[in-house]
Amino acid sequence: MLPNTGKLAGCTIFITGASRGIGKAIALKAAKDGANIVIAAKTTQTHPKLPGTIYTAAEEIEAAGGKALPCVVDVRDEQQINSAVEKAVERFGGIDILVNNASAISLTNTLDTPTKRVDLMMNVNTRGTYLTSKACIPFLRKSKVAHILNLSPPLNLNPLWFKQHCAYTIAKYGMSMCVLGMAEEFRGEIAVNALWPKTAIHTAAMDMLGGSGVESQCRKVDIIADAAYSIFKRPKSFTGNFILDENILKEEGINDFDVYAIKPGHPLLPDFFLDEHPDEIMKETESHDPVPEVKEEKPQSEPQPQLQSQPPPQPQSPPQPRLQQPPPLLQQQQPPRAHFGAVEETFRIVKDSLSDEVVKATQAVYQFELSGEDGGTWFLDLKSKGGKVGHGEPSDRADVVMSMTTDDFVKMFSGKLKPTMAFMSGKLKIKGNMALAIKLEKLMTQMNARL
């Protein structure tokens, strides 16, 4: 863990989405120095699945040694942003650091993303970041510290990061483009950088996306808080960088990253937008070995400091998404019997593993469009009592449709083909609710324990 130095004592930090998760973790780290924290977030009453409000966050910040100003802010509302900025300046005398953390996500393809969901992501991620920055900049220019930090990824133009969730990628990259533009516009006055995790980070939102159990493949929010703290210590000349949390902490002398793991030693999920070396991806696609560590490309030479920057690479082979890696479902089982088709035998084993508990935890209908021998349409209904599997279309509309060859289907369920690799290499096509697709991988883990 990165120790506090007290350098942020008396600094005023305006953080969007600071009522929980990464935003709150950054706030608590700064509070230990005695910083003033403006909690700009929407939540005023506890959400049943997302604990924490601006008021509970304020109590934690005060207890950690900081001063807190909770402000009700929906970053889609320019008036609420401006009002919170005015209150911050009135209360603390200015703003030294802005953290644009608020974000909305929907991992759905173009045809399955409703317009209101597109508007939400664009308005929260891109527009919200732009407007909050615009409101804070006049005061940041007066600060000796003067940092803007966006929680957004390197601008990786590999088309595979666009094809499955185009709207989300555009909205998230909008935040990164704010870094690119504002770093140049305010060079010498305000440091503007982006910070992105190398691995999945465990938050309540991650639990909702990946289901319970995903935390073992994640790191704690502390790693982002420490990385942000390291950035805030840098001078204004440190600007225009797209920083990975692990990289900047290595510069701080931290080499033991197990301290940040929820489950030390357990394989970690790489985050979105970070490519691996294409040769390793193809080599590992049908491997039994653990997913290889994400390897970053070396930054190209730039006229400005880009120590942690990951310049947009040219399109290359498939990257690794944030999807849970299932253990083999059929490993150590008898091979499919000859008089049964391999697909039918696979579904038989799946059916034997179902229960009301599994159905209650999943609540989704999956449809498989398989090409090749024993192919056709198959389904896994995890909404009906006890669960159902079978040949043909499900009685209820499928939440997720997965298309692949029968060979790849059997390989995937037997652990010989990793779903993440299959998905991003184009062997597995997914239509529908991506969060429920991720849930199916968690289900494989549960079923494996019963076999």
Secondary structure, 3 states (H helix, E strand, C coil): CCCCCCCCCCCEEEEECCCCHHHHHHHHHHHCCCCEEEEEECCCCCCCCCCCCHHHHHHHHHHHCCEEEEEECCCCCHHHHHHHHHHHHHHHCCCCEEEECCCCCCCCCHHHCCHHHHHHHHHHHHHHHHHHHHHHHHHHCCCCCCEEEEECCCCCCCCHHHHCCHHHHHHHHHHHHHHHHHHHHCCCCCEEEEEECCECECCHHHHHHHCCCHHHHCECCHHHHHHHHHHHCCCCCCCCCEEEHHHHHHHCCCCCHHHHECCCCCCCCECCCCCCCHHHHHHHCCCCCCCCCCCCCCCCCCCCCCCCCCCCCCCCCCCCCCCCCCCCCCCCCCCCCCCCCHHHHHHHHHHHCCCHHHHHHHCEEEEEEEECCCCEEEEEEECCCCCEEEECCCCCCCCEEEEEEHHHHHHHHCCCCCHHHHHHHCCCEEEECHHHHHHHHHHHHHHHHHC
